Amino acid sequence: MIEKRAPLGIKLLSAFFAVGAAICLLTIVMLLFSGGAPESIWRLNPEAHVAFQKLGKLSGLLMLIVGWPAAQLRLDWPSERGGVSRWRLLS
């Protein structure tokens, strides 16, 4: 059987979605457990921390809305299963 290898562009997009999902997860964790060691990460972008605090609980939902599709795209990338994705099978 011939093994298909994913093109470089697909691998890069997959990595992009994985990083995006990880950043969203990290942000959700930092918003839920404010204070302590994770709080120092907000020094990288204090304006974002203030903006998320203004949104309140809605900010966690927003990050979930952004991160969930990124994680699903990474986990269900078509090239990982020989070009067949669940999305194509459903349509």
PATI-521494 format. One record per residue: residue in three letters; x, y, z of N, C-alpha, C in turn. Coordinates in pm, whole numbers. Example, Ala and Ser with C-alpha at 12.3 -4.5 7.8 and 13.67 -1.06 7.14 Angstrom:
REM residues 2
{rest=ala&n.x=1319&n.y=-569&n.z=780&ca.x=1230&ca.y=-450&ca.z=780&c.x=1320&c.y=-330&c.z=780}
{rest=ser&n.x=1285&n.y=-225&n.z=708&ca.x=1367&ca.y=-106&ca.z=714&c.x=1290&c.y=3&c.z=787}
//
This chain:
REM residues 91
{rest=met&n.x=84&n.y=-117&n.z=0&ca.x=0&ca.y=0&ca.z=0&c.x=89&c.y=124&c.z=0}
{rest=ile&n.x=53&n.y=222&n.z=-79&ca.x=131&ca.y=345&ca.z=-90&c.x=90&c.y=439&c.z=23}
{rest=glu&n.x=191&n.y=486&n.z=94&ca.x=163&ca.y=576&ca.z=205&c.x=162&c.y=719&c.z=154}
{rest=lys&n.x=55&n.y=792&n.z=181&ca.x=44&ca.y=932&ca.z=140&c.x=108&c.y=1021&c.z=245}
{rest=arg&n.x=186&n.y=1116&n.z=200&ca.x=247&ca.y=1212&ca.z=291&c.x=180&c.y=1346&c.z=270}
{rest=ala&n.x=156&n.y=1415&n.z=376&ca.x=91&ca.y=1545&ca.z=368&c.x=190&c.y=1649&c.z=313}
{rest=pro&n.x=142&n.y=1738&n.z=227&ca.x=228&ca.y=1846&ca.z=177&c.x=268&c.y=1940&c.z=290}
{rest=leu&n.x=375&n.y=2015&n.z=267&ca.x=427&ca.y=2106&ca.z=369&c.x=321&c.y=2208&c.z=411}
{rest=gly&n.x=244&n.y=2260&n.z=316&ca.x=141&ca.y=2359&ca.z=349&c.x=37&c.y=2304&c.z=445}
{rest=ile&n.x=-2&n.y=2180&n.z=426&ca.x=-99&ca.y=2116&ca.z=515&c.x=-39&c.y=2100&c.z=655}
{rest=lys&n.x=87&n.y=2060&n.z=659&ca.x=154&ca.y=2045&ca.z=790&c.x=164&c.y=2179&c.z=863}
{rest=leu&n.x=193&n.y=2285&n.z=788&ca.x=204&ca.y=2417&ca.z=850&c.x=68&c.y=2466&c.z=899}
{rest=leu&n.x=-38&n.y=2445&n.z=821&ca.x=-172&ca.y=2482&ca.z=867&c.x=-212&c.y=2403&c.z=990}
{rest=ser&n.x=-177&n.y=2277&n.z=991&ca.x=-208&ca.y=2192&ca.z=1106&c.x=-136&c.y=2244&c.z=1231}
{rest=ala&n.x=-11&n.y=2282&n.z=1215&ca.x=64&ca.y=2338&ca.z=1328&c.x=4&c.y=2470&c.z=1373}
{rest=phe&n.x=-41&n.y=2552&n.z=1278&ca.x=-104&ca.y=2680&ca.z=1310&c.x=-229&c.y=2660&c.z=1394}
{rest=phe&n.x=-314&n.y=2564&n.z=1355&ca.x=-436&ca.y=2536&ca.z=1431&c.x=-403&c.y=2480&c.z=1569}
{rest=ala&n.x=-300&n.y=2398&n.z=1579&ca.x=-261&ca.y=2341&ca.z=1708&c.x=-213&c.y=2451&c.z=1802}
{rest=val&n.x=-132&n.y=2543&n.z=1751&ca.x=-82&ca.y=2654&ca.z=1834&c.x=-198&c.y=2745&c.z=1875}
{rest=gly&n.x=-288&n.y=2773&n.z=1782&ca.x=-404&ca.y=2857&ca.z=1814&c.x=-490&c.y=2796&c.z=1923}
{rest=ala&n.x=-514&n.y=2667&n.z=1914&ca.x=-595&ca.y=2598&ca.z=2016&c.x=-523&c.y=2598&c.z=2150}
{rest=ala&n.x=-391&n.y=2579&n.z=2149&ca.x=-314&ca.y=2579&ca.z=2274&c.x=-315&c.y=2717&c.z=2339}
{rest=ile&n.x=-303&n.y=2822&n.z=2260&ca.x=-307&ca.y=2958&ca.z=2314&c.x=-444&c.y=2987&c.z=2374}
{rest=cys&n.x=-550&n.y=2944&n.z=2307&ca.x=-685&ca.y=2965&ca.z=2361&c.x=-703&c.y=2890&c.z=2492}
{rest=leu&n.x=-654&n.y=2767&n.z=2498&ca.x=-664&ca.y=2689&ca.z=2622&c.x=-586&c.y=2756&c.z=2734}
{rest=leu&n.x=-465&n.y=2803&n.z=2704&ca.x=-385&ca.y=2872&ca.z=2806&c.x=-455&c.y=2997&c.z=2855}
{rest=thr&n.x=-516&n.y=3072&n.z=2763&ca.x=-588&ca.y=3194&ca.z=2802&c.x=-707&c.y=3161&c.z=2890}
{rest=ile&n.x=-782&n.y=3057&n.z=2856&ca.x=-897&ca.y=3018&ca.z=2938&c.x=-851&c.y=2979&c.z=3079}
{rest=val&n.x=-744&n.y=2901&n.z=3088&ca.x=-692&ca.y=2860&ca.z=3220&c.x=-647&c.y=2981&c.z=3299}
{rest=met&n.x=-579&n.y=3076&n.z=3233&ca.x=-532&ca.y=3196&ca.z=3304&c.x=-648&c.y=3284&c.z=3348}
{rest=leu&n.x=-756&n.y=3286&n.z=3272&ca.x=-872&ca.y=3365&ca.z=3312&c.x=-947&c.y=3299&c.z=3428}
{rest=leu&n.x=-953&n.y=3167&n.z=3428&ca.x=-1023&ca.y=3095&ca.z=3534&c.x=-947&c.y=3099&c.z=3666}
{rest=phe&n.x=-815&n.y=3086&n.z=3660&ca.x=-733&ca.y=3079&ca.z=3781&c.x=-640&c.y=3199&c.z=3786}
{rest=ser&n.x=-697&n.y=3317&n.z=3801&ca.x=-614&ca.y=3437&ca.z=3807&c.x=-536&c.y=3443&c.z=3938}
{rest=gly&n.x=-422&n.y=3508&n.z=3931&ca.x=-333&ca.y=3515&ca.z=4046&c.x=-231&c.y=3403&c.z=4041}
{rest=gly&n.x=-126&n.y=3416&n.z=4116&ca.x=-25&ca.y=3311&ca.z=4120&c.x=70&c.y=3317&c.z=4002}
{rest=ala&n.x=130&n.y=3203&n.z=3972&ca.x=231&ca.y=3195&ca.z=3867&c.x=179&c.y=3232&c.z=3727}
{rest=pro&n.x=60&n.y=3186&n.z=3687&ca.x=14&ca.y=3221&ca.z=3552&c.x=-7&c.y=3372&c.z=3531}
{rest=glu&n.x=-25&n.y=3444&n.z=3638&ca.x=-50&ca.y=3588&ca.z=3627&c.x=66&c.y=3661&c.z=3560}
{rest=ser&n.x=187&n.y=3610&n.z=3576&ca.x=303&ca.y=3678&ca.z=3519&c.x=303&c.y=3674&c.z=3366}
{rest=ile&n.x=230&n.y=3581&n.z=3306&ca.x=224&ca.y=3572&ca.z=3160&c.x=152&c.y=3694&c.z=3103}
{rest=trp&n.x=62&n.y=3753&n.z=3179&ca.x=-12&ca.y=3870&ca.z=3130&c.x=80&c.y=3990&c.z=3110}
{rest=arg&n.x=201&n.y=3985&n.z=3163&ca.x=296&ca.y=4095&ca.z=3141&c.x=333&c.y=4108&c.z=2994}
{rest=leu&n.x=317&n.y=4000&n.z=2918&ca.x=347&ca.y=4005&ca.z=2775&c.x=248&c.y=4094&c.z=2701}
{rest=asn&n.x=123&n.y=4097&n.z=2745&ca.x=21&ca.y=4178&ca.z=2681&c.x=-80&c.y=4225&c.z=2786}
{rest=pro&n.x=-43&n.y=4327&n.z=2863&ca.x=-133&ca.y=4372&ca.z=2970&c.x=-265&c.y=4430&c.z=2919}
{rest=glu&n.x=-264&n.y=4487&n.z=2797&ca.x=-388&ca.y=4542&ca.z=2742&c.x=-491&c.y=4432&c.z=2718}
{rest=ala&n.x=-445&n.y=4316&n.z=2676&ca.x=-536&ca.y=4204&ca.z=2654&c.x=-597&c.y=4159&c.z=2786}
{rest=his&n.x=-516&n.y=4158&n.z=2891&ca.x=-567&ca.y=4119&ca.z=3023&c.x=-677&c.y=4213&c.z=3068}
{rest=val&n.x=-655&n.y=4343&n.z=3050&ca.x=-757&ca.y=4442&ca.z=3088&c.x=-883&c.y=4423&c.z=3004}
{rest=ala&n.x=-866&n.y=4399&n.z=2874&ca.x=-982&ca.y=4380&ca.z=2786&c.x=-1061&c.y=4255&c.z=2825}
{rest=phe&n.x=-990&n.y=4147&n.z=2856&ca.x=-1059&ca.y=4024&ca.z=2897&c.x=-1131&c.y=4045&c.z=3031}
{rest=gln&n.x=-1070&n.y=4119&n.z=3121&ca.x=-1134&ca.y=4145&ca.z=3250&c.x=-1261&c.y=4227&c.z=3231}
{rest=lys&n.x=-1261&n.y=4321&n.z=3138&ca.x=-1379&ca.y=4402&ca.z=3111&c.x=-1494&c.y=4316&c.z=3058}
{rest=leu&n.x=-1460&n.y=4215&n.z=2978&ca.x=-1563&ca.y=4126&ca.z=2924&c.x=-1620&c.y=4031&c.z=3028}
{rest=gly&n.x=-1542&n.y=4005&n.z=3132&ca.x=-1587&ca.y=3916&ca.z=3238&c.x=-1594&c.y=3771&c.z=3192}
{rest=lys&n.x=-1702&n.y=3701&n.z=3229&ca.x=-1717&ca.y=3559&ca.z=3195&c.x=-1733&c.y=3538&c.z=3044}
{rest=leu&n.x=-1776&n.y=3640&n.z=2976&ca.x=-1792&ca.y=3631&ca.z=2831&c.x=-1658&c.y=3607&c.z=2762}
{rest=ser&n.x=-1549&n.y=3652&n.z=2823&ca.x=-1418&ca.y=3633&ca.z=2761&c.x=-1380&c.y=3485&c.z=2753}
{rest=gly&n.x=-1412&n.y=3408&n.z=2855&ca.x=-1385&ca.y=3264&ca.z=2850&c.x=-1466&c.y=3197&c.z=2741}
{rest=leu&n.x=-1591&n.y=3236&n.z=2728&ca.x=-1677&ca.y=3182&ca.z=2622&c.x=-1623&c.y=3219&c.z=2485}
{rest=leu&n.x=-1577&n.y=3342&n.z=2471&ca.x=-1520&ca.y=3387&ca.z=2344&c.x=-1398&c.y=3303&c.z=2307}
{rest=met&n.x=-1311&n.y=3279&n.z=2402&ca.x=-1192&ca.y=3198&ca.z=2375&c.x=-1229&c.y=3054&c.z=2342}
{rest=leu&n.x=-1333&n.y=3004&n.z=2405&ca.x=-1381&ca.y=2869&ca.z=2374&c.x=-1437&c.y=2862&c.z=2232}
{rest=ile&n.x=-1509&n.y=2966&n.z=2192&ca.x=-1565&ca.y=2971&ca.z=2057&c.x=-1455&c.y=2977&c.z=1952}
{rest=val&n.x=-1346&n.y=3043&n.z=1984&ca.x=-1232&ca.y=3052&ca.z=1890&c.x=-1147&c.y=2924&c.z=1894}
{rest=gly&n.x=-1122&n.y=2874&n.z=2013&ca.x=-1031&ca.y=2761&ca.z=2029&c.x=-1088&c.y=2626&c.z=1989}
{rest=trp&n.x=-1217&n.y=2606&n.z=2011&ca.x=-1277&ca.y=2476&ca.z=1981&c.x=-1266&c.y=2440&c.z=1832}
{rest=pro&n.x=-1306&n.y=2530&n.z=1741&ca.x=-1290&ca.y=2495&ca.z=1599&c.x=-1144&c.y=2473&c.z=1558}
{rest=ala&n.x=-1053&n.y=2551&n.z=1617&ca.x=-911&ca.y=2532&ca.z=1584&c.x=-865&c.y=2394&c.z=1627}
{rest=ala&n.x=-906&n.y=2351&n.z=1745&ca.x=-868&ca.y=2217&ca.z=1791&c.x=-933&c.y=2109&c.z=1706}
{rest=gln&n.x=-1058&n.y=2129&n.z=1669&ca.x=-1127&ca.y=2030&ca.z=1585&c.x=-1063&c.y=2020&c.z=1447}
{rest=leu&n.x=-1025&n.y=2135&n.z=1390&ca.x=-959&ca.y=2132&ca.z=1260&c.x=-825&c.y=2061&c.z=1270}
{rest=arg&n.x=-753&n.y=2083&n.z=1376&ca.x=-624&ca.y=2017&ca.z=1393&c.x=-642&c.y=1866&c.z=1411}
{rest=leu&n.x=-738&n.y=1828&n.z=1492&ca.x=-758&ca.y=1687&ca.z=1520&c.x=-822&c.y=1612&c.z=1405}
{rest=asp&n.x=-896&n.y=1682&n.z=1320&ca.x=-969&ca.y=1616&ca.z=1213&c.x=-918&c.y=1659&c.z=1075}
{rest=trp&n.x=-788&n.y=1687&n.z=1067&ca.x=-733&ca.y=1731&ca.z=939&c.x=-742&c.y=1616&c.z=839}
{rest=pro&n.x=-792&n.y=1641&n.z=717&ca.x=-815&ca.y=1533&ca.z=621&c.x=-692&c.y=1449&c.z=588}
{rest=ser&n.x=-575&n.y=1508&n.z=578&ca.x=-457&ca.y=1432&ca.z=534&c.x=-414&c.y=1327&c.z=636}
{rest=glu&n.x=-458&n.y=1342&n.z=760&ca.x=-418&ca.y=1248&ca.z=864&c.x=-484&c.y=1110&c.z=845}
{rest=arg&n.x=-595&n.y=1104&n.z=772&ca.x=-666&ca.y=977&ca.z=753&c.x=-676&c.y=941&c.z=605}
{rest=gly&n.x=-570&n.y=964&n.z=533&ca.x=-571&ca.y=928&ca.z=392&c.x=-664&c.y=1014&c.z=309}
{rest=gly&n.x=-686&n.y=1137&n.z=348&ca.x=-767&ca.y=1229&ca.z=270&c.x=-915&c.y=1227&c.z=301}
{rest=val&n.x=-959&n.y=1146&n.z=397&ca.x=-1102&ca.y=1139&ca.z=430&c.x=-1123&c.y=1204&c.z=566}
{rest=ser&n.x=-1210&n.y=1299&n.z=570&ca.x=-1239&ca.y=1367&ca.z=696&c.x=-1383&c.y=1338&c.z=737}
{rest=arg&n.x=-1410&n.y=1354&n.z=866&ca.x=-1548&ca.y=1333&ca.z=914&c.x=-1641&c.y=1432&c.z=847}
{rest=trp&n.x=-1593&n.y=1554&n.z=822&ca.x=-1679&ca.y=1655&ca.z=761&c.x=-1722&c.y=1613&c.z=622}
{rest=arg&n.x=-1633&n.y=1553&n.z=546&ca.x=-1668&ca.y=1507&ca.z=412&c.x=-1763&c.y=1388&c.z=418}
{rest=leu&n.x=-1746&n.y=1303&n.z=517&ca.x=-1832&ca.y=1187&ca.z=529&c.x=-1974&c.y=1228&c.z=567}
{rest=leu&n.x=-1989&n.y=1339&n.z=640&ca.x=-2120&ca.y=1384&ca.z=683&c.x=-2198&c.y=1451&c.z=569}
{rest=ser&n.x=-2126&n.y=1506&n.z=473&ca.x=-2196&ca.y=1579&ca.z=368&c.x=-2240&c.y=1490&c.z=254}
//
